[in-house]
Amino acid sequence: MHLISSIAFPVFLLSLLTLGLRGDLFSSAPGVIACQVIGFAVMLWARLSFPRGGFSFGAKPVSSTIVQAGPYRLIRHPMYAGALLILWGSIAGHASVANAGIGLAASLFVLGKIVREERLLRASLPGYDQYARSTKALIPFVL
């Protein structure tokens, strides 16, 4: 699981790059544009919800405080949710078996990273179990 977590971000970026090179990353379809704008906005909102110096690209917490502001009130992994919304919005706008395979592979790596981060956060942050019981992982009120 550690290997999956370690390469999840590069695999995700490679997926976006591949869609871009195929001409399938952007679309003029309003639904695709909406998914990508909302996905980016959620990611930005999540990043801005961290206190100064409290953000790290790694899974290891840099403080003992659980961020519960902004989108973290509703879901535990809004940056991943936003990124997946951007990815799957692109794929929906350019549906093909190849693009679905790209999206599935990237999503599996991201889900592997989430599983690893959840384990680390539960072990490192007192109260994370309670927070996890009161919020969904990726989709508010659903998943």
VMD Tcl script that builds the backbone (N, CA, C; Angstrom):
set m [mol new atoms 429]
animate dup $m
set s [atomselect $m all]
$s set {name element resname resid chain x y z} {
  {N N MET 1 A 0.829 -1.193 0.000}
  {CA C MET 1 A 0.000 0.000 0.000}
  {C C MET 1 A 0.870 1.252 0.000}
  {N N HIS 2 A 2.044 1.175 0.640}
  {CA C HIS 2 A 2.924 2.341 0.678}
  {C C HIS 2 A 3.378 2.723 -0.729}
  {N N LEU 3 A 3.684 1.729 -1.564}
  {CA C LEU 3 A 4.107 2.009 -2.939}
  {C C LEU 3 A 2.997 2.730 -3.698}
  {N N ILE 4 A 1.767 2.249 -3.554}
  {CA C ILE 4 A 0.640 2.882 -4.229}
  {C C ILE 4 A 0.514 4.331 -3.775}
  {N N SER 5 A 0.624 4.542 -2.474}
  {CA C SER 5 A 0.518 5.895 -1.938}
  {C C SER 5 A 1.636 6.790 -2.458}
  {N N SER 6 A 2.826 6.253 -2.560}
  {CA C SER 6 A 3.977 7.044 -2.991}
  {C C SER 6 A 3.892 7.488 -4.444}
  {N N ILE 7 A 3.298 6.661 -5.274}
  {CA C ILE 7 A 3.261 7.011 -6.694}
  {C C ILE 7 A 1.898 7.539 -7.146}
  {N N ALA 8 A 0.956 7.704 -6.211}
  {CA C ALA 8 A -0.384 8.155 -6.575}
  {C C ALA 8 A -0.367 9.529 -7.241}
  {N N PHE 9 A 0.360 10.471 -6.682}
  {CA C PHE 9 A 0.376 11.816 -7.251}
  {C C PHE 9 A 1.013 11.825 -8.641}
  {N N PRO 10 A 2.180 11.198 -8.832}
  {CA C PRO 10 A 2.731 11.153 -10.196}
  {C C PRO 10 A 1.805 10.444 -11.193}
  {N N VAL 11 A 1.137 9.376 -10.762}
  {CA C VAL 11 A 0.209 8.677 -11.654}
  {C C VAL 11 A -0.955 9.596 -12.015}
  {N N PHE 12 A -1.454 10.348 -11.041}
  {CA C PHE 12 A -2.551 11.269 -11.307}
  {C C PHE 12 A -2.118 12.347 -12.305}
  {N N LEU 13 A -0.938 12.927 -12.082}
  {CA C LEU 13 A -0.435 13.945 -13.019}
  {C C LEU 13 A -0.216 13.356 -14.410}
  {N N LEU 14 A 0.306 12.147 -14.472}
  {CA C LEU 14 A 0.500 11.469 -15.757}
  {C C LEU 14 A -0.847 11.246 -16.452}
  {N N SER 15 A -1.870 10.938 -15.679}
  {CA C SER 15 A -3.210 10.754 -16.250}
  {C C SER 15 A -3.714 12.048 -16.873}
  {N N LEU 16 A -3.554 13.157 -16.142}
  {CA C LEU 16 A -3.976 14.450 -16.699}
  {C C LEU 16 A -3.157 14.811 -17.933}
  {N N LEU 17 A -1.851 14.569 -17.879}
  {CA C LEU 17 A -0.986 14.851 -19.020}
  {C C LEU 17 A -1.407 14.012 -20.233}
  {N N THR 18 A -1.696 12.745 -19.997}
  {CA C THR 18 A -2.122 11.861 -21.087}
  {C C THR 18 A -3.426 12.360 -21.704}
  {N N LEU 19 A -4.383 12.728 -20.855}
  {CA C LEU 19 A -5.634 13.283 -21.388}
  {C C LEU 19 A -5.367 14.557 -22.183}
  {N N GLY 20 A -4.463 15.394 -21.677}
  {CA C GLY 20 A -4.107 16.626 -22.385}
  {C C GLY 20 A -3.484 16.347 -23.737}
  {N N LEU 21 A -2.554 15.411 -23.776}
  {CA C LEU 21 A -1.897 15.068 -25.039}
  {C C LEU 21 A -2.861 14.444 -26.036}
  {N N ARG 22 A -3.870 13.759 -25.528}
  {CA C ARG 22 A -4.884 13.160 -26.398}
  {C C ARG 22 A -5.916 14.206 -26.846}
  {N N GLY 23 A -5.840 15.418 -26.288}
  {CA C GLY 23 A -6.817 16.454 -26.598}
  {C C GLY 23 A -8.121 16.265 -25.841}
  {N N ASP 24 A -8.076 15.487 -24.764}
  {CA C ASP 24 A -9.287 15.130 -24.035}
  {C C ASP 24 A -9.371 15.734 -22.636}
  {N N LEU 25 A -8.511 16.685 -22.314}
  {CA C LEU 25 A -8.532 17.257 -20.971}
  {C C LEU 25 A -9.589 18.350 -20.847}
  {N N PHE 26 A -9.687 19.194 -21.840}
  {CA C PHE 26 A -10.636 20.309 -21.783}
  {C C PHE 26 A -11.744 20.103 -22.797}
  {N N SER 27 A -12.857 20.758 -22.546}
  {CA C SER 27 A -14.016 20.633 -23.413}
  {C C SER 27 A -14.787 21.945 -23.373}
  {N N SER 28 A -15.568 22.189 -24.405}
  {CA C SER 28 A -16.422 23.371 -24.397}
  {C C SER 28 A -17.796 23.050 -23.825}
  {N N ALA 29 A -18.019 21.805 -23.431}
  {CA C ALA 29 A -19.307 21.407 -22.864}
  {C C ALA 29 A -19.486 22.051 -21.488}
  {N N PRO 30 A -20.613 22.705 -21.260}
  {CA C PRO 30 A -20.827 23.387 -19.981}
  {C C PRO 30 A -20.697 22.471 -18.757}
  {N N GLY 31 A -21.138 21.232 -18.864}
  {CA C GLY 31 A -21.039 20.293 -17.739}
  {C C GLY 31 A -19.597 19.982 -17.381}
  {N N VAL 32 A -18.773 19.804 -18.394}
  {CA C VAL 32 A -17.354 19.525 -18.167}
  {C C VAL 32 A -16.675 20.742 -17.541}
  {N N ILE 33 A -16.954 21.898 -18.099}
  {CA C ILE 33 A -16.373 23.131 -17.559}
  {C C ILE 33 A -16.801 23.310 -16.106}
  {N N ALA 34 A -18.081 23.068 -15.812}
  {CA C ALA 34 A -18.580 23.210 -14.440}
  {C C ALA 34 A -17.867 22.246 -13.497}
  {N N CYS 35 A -17.702 20.986 -13.914}
  {CA C CYS 35 A -16.996 20.003 -13.070}
  {C C CYS 35 A -15.572 20.456 -12.791}
  {N N GLN 36 A -14.894 20.939 -13.810}
  {CA C GLN 36 A -13.499 21.336 -13.634}
  {C C GLN 36 A -13.375 22.591 -12.775}
  {N N VAL 37 A -14.247 23.553 -12.976}
  {CA C VAL 37 A -14.203 24.770 -12.170}
  {C C VAL 37 A -14.542 24.448 -10.711}
  {N N ILE 38 A -15.581 23.650 -10.497}
  {CA C ILE 38 A -15.951 23.272 -9.135}
  {C C ILE 38 A -14.827 22.460 -8.487}
  {N N GLY 39 A -14.254 21.520 -9.226}
  {CA C GLY 39 A -13.146 20.724 -8.696}
  {C C GLY 39 A -11.974 21.590 -8.278}
  {N N PHE 40 A -11.606 22.538 -9.133}
  {CA C PHE 40 A -10.501 23.436 -8.804}
  {C C PHE 40 A -10.850 24.300 -7.602}
  {N N ALA 41 A -12.088 24.804 -7.555}
  {CA C ALA 41 A -12.516 25.660 -6.441}
  {C C ALA 41 A -12.486 24.891 -5.119}
  {N N VAL 42 A -12.916 23.646 -5.129}
  {CA C VAL 42 A -12.892 22.823 -3.914}
  {C C VAL 42 A -11.453 22.606 -3.452}
  {N N MET 43 A -10.562 22.320 -4.398}
  {CA C MET 43 A -9.151 22.130 -4.044}
  {C C MET 43 A -8.560 23.407 -3.444}
  {N N LEU 44 A -8.843 24.534 -4.051}
  {CA C LEU 44 A -8.330 25.809 -3.550}
  {C C LEU 44 A -8.915 26.130 -2.175}
  {N N TRP 45 A -10.206 25.946 -2.013}
  {CA C TRP 45 A -10.869 26.179 -0.734}
  {C C TRP 45 A -10.254 25.304 0.355}
  {N N ALA 46 A -10.001 24.034 0.014}
  {CA C ALA 46 A -9.397 23.114 0.980}
  {C C ALA 46 A -8.000 23.585 1.372}
  {N N ARG 47 A -7.219 23.958 0.400}
  {CA C ARG 47 A -5.850 24.420 0.684}
  {C C ARG 47 A -5.858 25.665 1.546}
  {N N LEU 48 A -6.755 26.596 1.262}
  {CA C LEU 48 A -6.839 27.835 2.028}
  {C C LEU 48 A -7.417 27.622 3.428}
  {N N SER 49 A -8.019 26.467 3.672}
  {CA C SER 49 A -8.594 26.166 4.985}
  {C C SER 49 A -7.544 25.750 6.010}
  {N N PHE 50 A -6.350 25.434 5.551}
  {CA C PHE 50 A -5.276 25.058 6.473}
  {C C PHE 50 A -4.721 26.307 7.151}
  {N N PRO 51 A -4.369 26.197 8.426}
  {CA C PRO 51 A -3.700 27.331 9.067}
  {C C PRO 51 A -2.311 27.520 8.466}
  {N N ARG 52 A -1.775 28.715 8.575}
  {CA C ARG 52 A -0.442 29.013 8.041}
  {C C ARG 52 A 0.569 28.001 8.589}
  {N N GLY 53 A 1.329 27.404 7.699}
  {CA C GLY 53 A 2.346 26.424 8.082}
  {C C GLY 53 A 1.789 25.056 8.408}
  {N N GLY 54 A 0.493 24.860 8.236}
  {CA C GLY 54 A -0.122 23.591 8.599}
  {C C GLY 54 A -0.345 22.642 7.447}
  {N N PHE 55 A 0.114 23.015 6.251}
  {CA C PHE 55 A -0.120 22.180 5.076}
  {C C PHE 55 A 1.157 21.470 4.663}
  {N N SER 56 A 1.007 20.229 4.241}
  {CA C SER 56 A 2.123 19.447 3.734}
  {C C SER 56 A 1.607 18.559 2.607}
  {N N PHE 57 A 2.426 18.339 1.584}
  {CA C PHE 57 A 2.019 17.438 0.508}
  {C C PHE 57 A 2.084 15.984 0.952}
  {N N GLY 58 A 2.849 15.701 1.987}
  {CA C GLY 58 A 2.927 14.351 2.508}
  {C C GLY 58 A 1.740 14.047 3.393}
  {N N ALA 59 A 1.566 12.779 3.705}
  {CA C ALA 59 A 0.435 12.371 4.530}
  {C C ALA 59 A 0.687 12.626 6.013}
  {N N LYS 60 A 1.937 12.770 6.394}
  {CA C LYS 60 A 2.246 12.933 7.811}
  {C C LYS 60 A 1.779 14.308 8.298}
  {N N PRO 61 A 0.970 14.323 9.373}
  {CA C PRO 61 A 0.487 15.603 9.898}
  {C C PRO 61 A 1.634 16.486 10.381}
  {N N VAL 62 A 1.519 17.789 10.130}
  {CA C VAL 62 A 2.532 18.742 10.584}
  {C C VAL 62 A 2.101 19.413 11.885}
  {N N SER 63 A 0.886 19.136 12.338}
  {CA C SER 63 A 0.434 19.644 13.627}
  {C C SER 63 A -0.485 18.601 14.253}
  {N N SER 64 A -0.869 18.828 15.477}
  {CA C SER 64 A -1.748 17.879 16.160}
  {C C SER 64 A -3.210 18.304 16.060}
  {N N THR 65 A -3.488 19.293 15.228}
  {CA C THR 65 A -4.842 19.795 15.060}
  {C C THR 65 A -5.478 19.204 13.805}
  {N N ILE 66 A -6.689 18.749 13.956}
  {CA C ILE 66 A -7.445 18.240 12.808}
  {C C ILE 66 A -8.143 19.427 12.153}
  {N N VAL 67 A -7.875 19.649 10.883}
  {CA C VAL 67 A -8.520 20.747 10.167}
  {C C VAL 67 A -9.980 20.357 9.932}
  {N N GLN 68 A -10.874 21.185 10.452}
  {CA C GLN 68 A -12.304 20.935 10.281}
  {C C GLN 68 A -13.020 22.178 9.752}
  {N N ALA 69 A -12.263 23.069 9.153}
  {CA C ALA 69 A -12.816 24.290 8.582}
  {C C ALA 69 A -13.039 24.091 7.088}
  {N N GLY 70 A -13.794 25.004 6.496}
  {CA C GLY 70 A -14.014 24.953 5.052}
  {C C GLY 70 A -14.656 23.642 4.637}
  {N N PRO 71 A -14.185 23.064 3.544}
  {CA C PRO 71 A -14.797 21.833 3.049}
  {C C PRO 71 A -14.536 20.636 3.959}
  {N N TYR 72 A -13.559 20.766 4.861}
  {CA C TYR 72 A -13.257 19.675 5.789}
  {C C TYR 72 A -14.374 19.459 6.798}
  {N N ARG 73 A -15.334 20.380 6.875}
  {CA C ARG 73 A -16.514 20.166 7.714}
  {C C ARG 73 A -17.391 19.080 7.120}
  {N N LEU 74 A -17.321 18.927 5.798}
  {CA C LEU 74 A -18.204 18.006 5.090}
  {C C LEU 74 A -17.518 16.719 4.655}
  {N N ILE 75 A -16.271 16.828 4.206}
  {CA C ILE 75 A -15.535 15.653 3.732}
  {C C ILE 75 A -14.087 15.700 4.217}
  {N N ARG 76 A -13.496 14.537 4.374}
  {CA C ARG 76 A -12.132 14.456 4.910}
  {C C ARG 76 A -11.055 14.679 3.851}
  {N N HIS 77 A -11.361 14.469 2.598}
  {CA C HIS 77 A -10.346 14.558 1.547}
  {C C HIS 77 A -10.823 15.433 0.383}
  {N N PRO 78 A -11.078 16.718 0.648}
  {CA C PRO 78 A -11.610 17.564 -0.419}
  {C C PRO 78 A -10.629 17.817 -1.560}
  {N N MET 79 A -9.336 17.804 -1.288}
  {CA C MET 79 A -8.385 18.014 -2.390}
  {C C MET 79 A -8.442 16.848 -3.371}
  {N N TYR 80 A -8.515 15.647 -2.843}
  {CA C TYR 80 A -8.639 14.484 -3.723}
  {C C TYR 80 A -9.992 14.498 -4.427}
  {N N ALA 81 A -11.040 14.876 -3.718}
  {CA C ALA 81 A -12.376 14.943 -4.331}
  {C C ALA 81 A -12.371 15.938 -5.490}
  {N N GLY 82 A -11.775 17.101 -5.277}
  {CA C GLY 82 A -11.703 18.102 -6.338}
  {C C GLY 82 A -10.898 17.613 -7.528}
  {N N ALA 83 A -9.768 16.981 -7.247}
  {CA C ALA 83 A -8.924 16.454 -8.328}
  {C C ALA 83 A -9.657 15.384 -9.126}
  {N N LEU 84 A -10.364 14.499 -8.435}
  {CA C LEU 84 A -11.116 13.456 -9.138}
  {C C LEU 84 A -12.275 14.051 -9.935}
  {N N LEU 85 A -12.871 15.109 -9.436}
  {CA C LEU 85 A -13.943 15.777 -10.176}
  {C C LEU 85 A -13.402 16.377 -11.474}
  {N N ILE 86 A -12.237 16.974 -11.413}
  {CA C ILE 86 A -11.602 17.510 -12.624}
  {C C ILE 86 A -11.336 16.378 -13.609}
  {N N LEU 87 A -10.740 15.300 -13.120}
  {CA C LEU 87 A -10.391 14.161 -13.971}
  {C C LEU 87 A -11.631 13.541 -14.618}
  {N N TRP 88 A -12.628 13.204 -13.798}
  {CA C TRP 88 A -13.801 12.516 -14.335}
  {C C TRP 88 A -14.687 13.446 -15.156}
  {N N GLY 89 A -14.640 14.742 -14.866}
  {CA C GLY 89 A -15.334 15.691 -15.740}
  {C C GLY 89 A -14.741 15.658 -17.134}
  {N N SER 90 A -13.405 15.638 -17.202}
  {CA C SER 90 A -12.725 15.552 -18.499}
  {C C SER 90 A -13.099 14.274 -19.230}
  {N N ILE 91 A -13.109 13.181 -18.492}
  {CA C ILE 91 A -13.412 11.888 -19.109}
  {C C ILE 91 A -14.861 11.845 -19.596}
  {N N ALA 92 A -15.770 12.424 -18.816}
  {CA C ALA 92 A -17.177 12.454 -19.238}
  {C C ALA 92 A -17.344 13.265 -20.520}
  {N N GLY 93 A -16.533 14.287 -20.691}
  {CA C GLY 93 A -16.607 15.107 -21.892}
  {C C GLY 93 A -15.988 14.460 -23.117}
  {N N HIS 94 A -15.183 13.443 -22.886}
  {CA C HIS 94 A -14.491 12.740 -23.985}
  {C C HIS 94 A -14.529 11.243 -23.690}
  {N N ALA 95 A -15.727 10.705 -23.598}
  {CA C ALA 95 A -15.904 9.310 -23.204}
  {C C ALA 95 A -15.280 8.351 -24.217}
  {N N SER 96 A -14.433 7.475 -23.687}
  {CA C SER 96 A -13.858 6.397 -24.484}
  {C C SER 96 A -13.355 5.331 -23.510}
  {N N VAL 97 A -13.143 4.162 -24.021}
  {CA C VAL 97 A -12.624 3.079 -23.188}
  {C C VAL 97 A -11.235 3.442 -22.660}
  {N N ALA 98 A -10.406 4.019 -23.522}
  {CA C ALA 98 A -9.047 4.394 -23.102}
  {C C ALA 98 A -9.091 5.441 -21.987}
  {N N ASN 99 A -9.930 6.449 -22.150}
  {CA C ASN 99 A -10.023 7.488 -21.120}
  {C C ASN 99 A -10.592 6.932 -19.819}
  {N N ALA 100 A -11.569 6.046 -19.921}
  {CA C ALA 100 A -12.119 5.416 -18.716}
  {C C ALA 100 A -11.039 4.598 -18.004}
  {N N GLY 101 A -10.201 3.919 -18.766}
  {CA C GLY 101 A -9.090 3.165 -18.171}
  {C C GLY 101 A -8.103 4.078 -17.464}
  {N N ILE 102 A -7.810 5.211 -18.092}
  {CA C ILE 102 A -6.921 6.200 -17.471}
  {C C ILE 102 A -7.531 6.684 -16.156}
  {N N GLY 103 A -8.810 7.015 -16.184}
  {CA C GLY 103 A -9.489 7.495 -14.986}
  {C C GLY 103 A -9.569 6.452 -13.900}
  {N N LEU 104 A -9.838 5.225 -14.271}
  {CA C LEU 104 A -9.912 4.140 -13.299}
  {C C LEU 104 A -8.557 3.913 -12.630}
  {N N ALA 105 A -7.510 3.878 -13.424}
  {CA C ALA 105 A -6.164 3.683 -12.859}
  {C C ALA 105 A -5.806 4.809 -11.897}
  {N N ALA 106 A -6.020 6.041 -12.321}
  {CA C ALA 106 A -5.702 7.185 -11.458}
  {C C ALA 106 A -6.542 7.155 -10.187}
  {N N SER 107 A -7.817 6.821 -10.319}
  {CA C SER 107 A -8.710 6.779 -9.157}
  {C C SER 107 A -8.286 5.707 -8.165}
  {N N LEU 108 A -7.872 4.561 -8.659}
  {CA C LEU 108 A -7.428 3.489 -7.763}
  {C C LEU 108 A -6.182 3.905 -6.975}
  {N N PHE 109 A -5.265 4.593 -7.635}
  {CA C PHE 109 A -4.080 5.072 -6.926}
  {C C PHE 109 A -4.458 6.117 -5.876}
  {N N VAL 110 A -5.359 7.012 -6.229}
  {CA C VAL 110 A -5.797 8.034 -5.262}
  {C C VAL 110 A -6.502 7.365 -4.080}
  {N N LEU 111 A -7.356 6.385 -4.340}
  {CA C LEU 111 A -8.034 5.681 -3.254}
  {C C LEU 111 A -7.032 4.941 -2.365}
  {N N GLY 112 A -5.997 4.368 -2.979}
  {CA C GLY 112 A -4.932 3.731 -2.186}
  {C C GLY 112 A -4.238 4.739 -1.289}
  {N N LYS 113 A -4.008 5.934 -1.807}
  {CA C LYS 113 A -3.375 6.997 -1.012}
  {C C LYS 113 A -4.280 7.418 0.138}
  {N N ILE 114 A -5.573 7.495 -0.122}
  {CA C ILE 114 A -6.519 7.848 0.932}
  {C C ILE 114 A -6.493 6.800 2.051}
  {N N VAL 115 A -6.497 5.531 1.690}
  {CA C VAL 115 A -6.466 4.465 2.692}
  {C C VAL 115 A -5.217 4.592 3.559}
  {N N ARG 116 A -4.078 4.822 2.935}
  {CA C ARG 116 A -2.825 4.965 3.693}
  {C C ARG 116 A -2.870 6.200 4.590}
  {N N GLU 117 A -3.345 7.311 4.069}
  {CA C GLU 117 A -3.420 8.526 4.872}
  {C C GLU 117 A -4.378 8.357 6.043}
  {N N GLU 118 A -5.499 7.698 5.812}
  {CA C GLU 118 A -6.457 7.472 6.894}
  {C C GLU 118 A -5.799 6.679 8.031}
  {N N ARG 119 A -5.056 5.655 7.681}
  {CA C ARG 119 A -4.357 4.865 8.721}
  {C C ARG 119 A -3.389 5.732 9.500}
  {N N LEU 120 A -2.613 6.520 8.792}
  {CA C LEU 120 A -1.624 7.386 9.436}
  {C C LEU 120 A -2.302 8.435 10.317}
  {N N LEU 121 A -3.352 9.051 9.831}
  {CA C LEU 121 A -4.043 10.081 10.603}
  {C C LEU 121 A -4.720 9.502 11.843}
  {N N ARG 122 A -5.295 8.314 11.711}
  {CA C ARG 122 A -5.920 7.674 12.869}
  {C C ARG 122 A -4.875 7.348 13.938}
  {N N ALA 123 A -3.689 6.954 13.493}
  {CA C ALA 123 A -2.625 6.614 14.437}
  {C C ALA 123 A -1.953 7.850 15.033}
  {N N SER 124 A -1.954 8.972 14.312}
  {CA C SER 124 A -1.200 10.154 14.725}
  {C C SER 124 A -2.018 11.226 15.425}
  {N N LEU 125 A -3.304 11.308 15.122}
  {CA C LEU 125 A -4.104 12.425 15.631}
  {C C LEU 125 A -5.217 11.946 16.560}
  {N N PRO 126 A -5.106 12.278 17.833}
  {CA C PRO 126 A -6.211 11.957 18.741}
  {C C PRO 126 A -7.484 12.668 18.262}
  {N N GLY 127 A -8.571 11.961 18.247}
  {CA C GLY 127 A -9.831 12.540 17.811}
  {C C GLY 127 A -10.137 12.330 16.338}
  {N N TYR 128 A -9.176 11.784 15.579}
  {CA C TYR 128 A -9.436 11.605 14.151}
  {C C TYR 128 A -10.536 10.572 13.907}
  {N N ASP 129 A -10.590 9.522 14.739}
  {CA C ASP 129 A -11.657 8.520 14.587}
  {C C ASP 129 A -13.033 9.167 14.709}
  {N N GLN 130 A -13.189 10.025 15.690}
  {CA C GLN 130 A -14.464 10.700 15.883}
  {C C GLN 130 A -14.784 11.607 14.690}
  {N N TYR 131 A -13.780 12.347 14.217}
  {CA C TYR 131 A -13.959 13.196 13.045}
  {C C TYR 131 A -14.363 12.347 11.837}
  {N N ALA 132 A -13.715 11.212 11.661}
  {CA C ALA 132 A -14.011 10.334 10.522}
  {C C ALA 132 A -15.432 9.779 10.603}
  {N N ARG 133 A -15.917 9.529 11.804}
  {CA C ARG 133 A -17.288 9.032 11.947}
  {C C ARG 133 A -18.319 10.108 11.620}
  {N N SER 134 A -17.947 11.365 11.748}
  {CA C SER 134 A -18.906 12.446 11.530}
  {C C SER 134 A -18.834 13.065 10.131}
  {N N THR 135 A -17.896 12.620 9.294}
  {CA C THR 135 A -17.764 13.150 7.937}
  {C C THR 135 A -17.603 12.006 6.942}
  {N N LYS 136 A -17.903 12.285 5.711}
  {CA C LYS 136 A -17.682 11.320 4.636}
  {C C LYS 136 A -16.279 11.538 4.084}
  {N N ALA 137 A -15.768 10.571 3.349}
  {CA C ALA 137 A -14.398 10.660 2.836}
  {C C ALA 137 A -14.292 11.582 1.618}
  {N N LEU 138 A -15.164 11.406 0.626}
  {CA C LEU 138 A -15.006 12.131 -0.642}
  {C C LEU 138 A -16.240 12.899 -1.118}
  {N N ILE 139 A -17.415 12.369 -0.855}
  {CA C ILE 139 A -18.637 12.984 -1.367}
  {C C ILE 139 A -19.548 13.289 -0.175}
  {N N PRO 140 A -19.845 14.573 0.052}
  {CA C PRO 140 A -20.671 14.918 1.224}
  {C C PRO 140 A -21.968 14.121 1.279}
  {N N PHE 141 A -22.278 13.596 2.452}
  {CA C PHE 141 A -23.510 12.867 2.743}
  {C C PHE 141 A -23.636 11.521 2.015}
  {N N VAL 142 A -22.624 11.126 1.219}
  {CA C VAL 142 A -22.737 9.902 0.418}
  {C C VAL 142 A -21.616 8.904 0.716}
  {N N LEU 143 A -20.365 9.293 0.430}
  {CA C LEU 143 A -19.223 8.357 0.498}
  {C C LEU 143 A -18.077 8.986 1.260}
}
mol reanalyze $m
mol bondsrecalc $m
mol representation Tube
mol addrep $m
